Amino acid sequence: MNLLDTDIIIEMIKEKKHRTGVVSPITLIEILRGIETEKRPKIKELLEQSFELLNIDNKIIETYCKLYQKLKGDGTALPDADLLIAASAIAYNLPLETKDAHFQRLKPIGLTLV
């Protein structure tokens, strides 16, 4: 099973195609923040029913901190949201399905991309 990045979920919605996958709460937030307030609860419920939701736990937090320190030391930081998504994938050995090219930088430090 793959961890699906926000761009993949949005593409699935636009193309009206569904498949299974895992999503980070960060992805859920990124999608829901653009939804009208009155529609948000229903969309949230549909997303939670459609995908396995991976919660941010200590394993992900520790992985995030290691990635953050590494990237900061290299001077190649990523946005926190994307770094949390990558940390989730690495912590749980889930391939990340994304079209966002900046995740490529994390392949040498353990991120598997689809």
C-alpha positions in Angstrom: 0.0 0.0 0.0 1.2 3.5 -0.8 1.1 6.7 1.1 -0.7 9.1 -1.2 0.4 12.8 -1.4 -2.1 15.6 -1.7 -1.5 16.0 -5.4 -2.5 12.4 -6.0 -5.7 12.6 -4.0 -6.7 15.8 -5.9 -6.0 14.1 -9.2 -8.1 11.2 -8.2 -11.0 13.5 -7.3 -10.7 15.4 -10.6 -10.6 12.2 -12.6 -13.3 10.6 -10.5 -11.1 7.5 -10.0 -10.6 5.8 -6.7 -8.1 3.4 -5.3 -7.0 2.4 -1.9 -4.1 4.0 -0.1 -2.9 5.6 3.1 -3.0 9.3 3.8 -1.3 11.5 6.3 -3.3 13.9 8.4 -1.2 16.6 6.7 -2.7 15.6 3.4 -6.2 15.6 4.9 -5.6 19.2 6.2 -4.2 20.3 2.8 -7.3 19.1 1.1 -9.8 20.3 3.6 -8.5 23.8 4.0 -9.6 24.6 0.5 -13.1 23.3 1.0 -16.1 25.6 1.8 -16.9 25.5 5.5 -20.3 23.9 5.2 -19.0 21.1 2.9 -15.9 20.4 4.9 -17.4 17.8 7.4 -18.9 15.7 4.6 -15.8 15.7 2.6 -13.7 14.9 5.6 -15.9 11.9 6.4 -15.7 10.7 2.8 -11.9 10.9 2.8 -11.6 9.1 6.1 -13.9 6.3 4.8 -12.0 6.1 1.5 -8.4 6.0 2.8 -6.5 4.6 5.8 -5.5 7.5 7.9 -2.0 7.3 9.4 -1.7 9.4 12.6 1.3 11.3 13.6 3.0 9.3 16.4 6.4 9.3 18.1 7.9 7.2 15.3 6.9 9.8 12.8 8.0 12.6 15.0 11.5 11.1 15.5 11.9 10.4 11.8 10.8 14.0 11.0 13.4 15.4 13.5 16.1 13.3 11.9 15.2 14.4 8.4 14.9 18.1 9.5 18.3 18.1 11.1 19.9 16.4 8.0 18.3 18.8 5.5 19.0 21.8 7.7 22.6 20.8 7.9 22.7 20.4 4.1 20.9 23.7 3.6 18.2 22.0 1.6 15.1 22.3 3.8 11.6 21.3 2.6 8.3 22.8 3.8 7.2 21.3 7.1 4.1 19.7 5.7 6.0 17.9 3.0 8.7 16.8 5.5 6.0 15.4 7.8 4.5 13.4 4.9 7.9 12.1 3.9 8.7 11.2 7.6 5.4 9.3 7.7 6.3 7.3 4.6 9.8 6.5 5.9 8.8 5.7 9.4 6.3 3.1 8.2 8.2 1.9 5.1 5.4 3.1 2.8 6.3 4.1 -0.7 5.2 7.7 -1.3 3.1 8.3 -4.4 3.6 11.9 -5.5 4.3 14.1 -8.5 6.1 16.7 -6.4 9.7 16.6 -7.6 11.3 18.0 -4.4 10.7 14.7 -2.7 13.4 13.3 -4.9 16.0 14.8 -2.6 14.9 12.4 0.1 15.5 9.2 -1.8 19.1 8.9 -0.7 18.1 9.2 2.9 15.4 6.5 2.9 12.3 7.7 1.0 10.9 5.3 -1.6 8.9 7.0 -4.3 6.3 5.6 -6.7 
